[in-house]
Amino acid sequence: MSAKDEFPHEWMDSHAKVAINDGSVQAERPSLGEYNHHHLPLGESSITLEPSALDTDQLFPLMETKLYKRRWVMLFIFSLYSMSNAFMWLQYSIISNIFMHFYSIDTLAIDWLSMIYFLTYIPLILPVMWLLENRGIRDVVVVGSAFNCIGAWIKTGTADPNMFIMTFFGQFVCSVATVYILGIPSRLASLWFGQQEVSTACSIGVLGNQLGIAIGFLIPPILVPNVEDMDELAYHIRIMFYISAGVATLIFILVVIVFQEKPEIPPSQAQAQAQSISADEYSYTASILRLLRNKNFMLLVVSYGLNVGCFYAVSTLLNRMIIEHYPGEEVNAGRIGLTIIIAGMVGSLICGIWLDKTKSYRQTTLFVYLMSLIGMLVYAFTLNLGHLWVVFITAGVLGFFMTGYLPLGFEFAVELTYPESEGTSSGLLNCSAQIFGIIFTISQGKIIDHWGTVAGNIFLCIFLLIGTVMTGFIRSDLRRQKANIQTEVQTVSPADSESSIQDYGATSCSIPWQRQS
């Protein structure tokens, strides 16, 4: 595939051409003064550029790039904000039996306190993606953290058996904040982090959300014990709500004061090229349509939705599944959920580091998907053995791969869709996940009620198998990596072009003009 096939023609025409002199390909580049040389390993040999493309097409000029130390501050603040919102998603469902008793509601009503997060996302994601493209990441994060704070304070007044409608409204407001969160990690990573750390940064951004889910599994069973006295129960619920509201308020203040839009100088060549597109050349609607016509991306959208939808269903219904086989084990149900997420956080971080080292997006995604299916099968057939320690182990294995898959999908989507916006591709992935999350949660809940937990978990395994097969059909087209390579290759002789390009995974190219402050 040539460079012209990958980037808008208007963008291509605005960059320098390749001068072919004396049998070599030399990219013209601007003079940027003195610079330091760094060496960058460039991924797997499966990511190849055809020599003819280098001989006949245009190469982009090298641009100045810079890594700022404050990128880690931006990532930390976002992770805190995401953590707070994710905690409030699960603070009801992990002790669903207690809240069902407190508010005198049925299982479907308590499940909707979780599923409202999924339902809200679907109609709001397109306008929020538009806001992200037209107003920037800072405005989106500020607005989202404001919704998160407001929703948390609404819920502080709902520790009363007659206030279920108001607590549902507070949960709805918090769910709006989720729309301003889930598509941010890949966007934030691309805006602030260099090529060799962008996948790790995305994984850390997802870790913030996972940490919030982990706290949501662990803290509510501790703060809200299963007691019969309604006044005492209301007191414990009120304490939990005030703690979450206070944390959300501090995070909102921190976001307003500290969080920034983007660095003055881009962190990578690919990001520098993406930012060189003028507003007049970019169309949000056209970008959406291009993504919908991208067959590889659409396969990933569906397969990602199947995997993450299964994760959402397991998380929402975990308390019901554990209590059915281990009555009175609300605290251990939370600990099992914590095990799933902690293992997933380790998996996410390892996958992010692995991607930065190897750039093997398709292979890694397929392997992790397959292991998620195997983990779900093992979990399904061991849940009813009567040994909690077995459940802890199988849940940890399931979480390592299923939760670890989350940042893989984001980063693979960015590679398949570059130079389209990271926020747009992530938004479509998450929209698919929310749709399947609602379908799977309701369906699995009904199956569990009629045929038990084994049947409900086998139901999810069937769709994980479908997702695994779909992932195998995705063709690896790593456009962002190619963009970085095209700007970094400075001189390639025709005699050496094939070996030097196809085998670049075992070599490194010199990258000028990158400095760190």
Helices and strands as residue ranges (DSSP letters): H 3-6, H 9-13, E 18-21, E 24-27, E 38-41, H 51-56, E 65-67, H 71-90, G 93-95, H 96-103, H 107-135, H 137-155, H 164-179, H 184-192, H 198-223, H 230-258, H 269-275, G 279-281, H 284-292, H 295-325, H 330-358, H 361-382, H 388-402, H 405-417, H 422-451, H 453-472, H 479-488, E 491-492, H 494-502, G 504-506, E 508-511, E 514-516
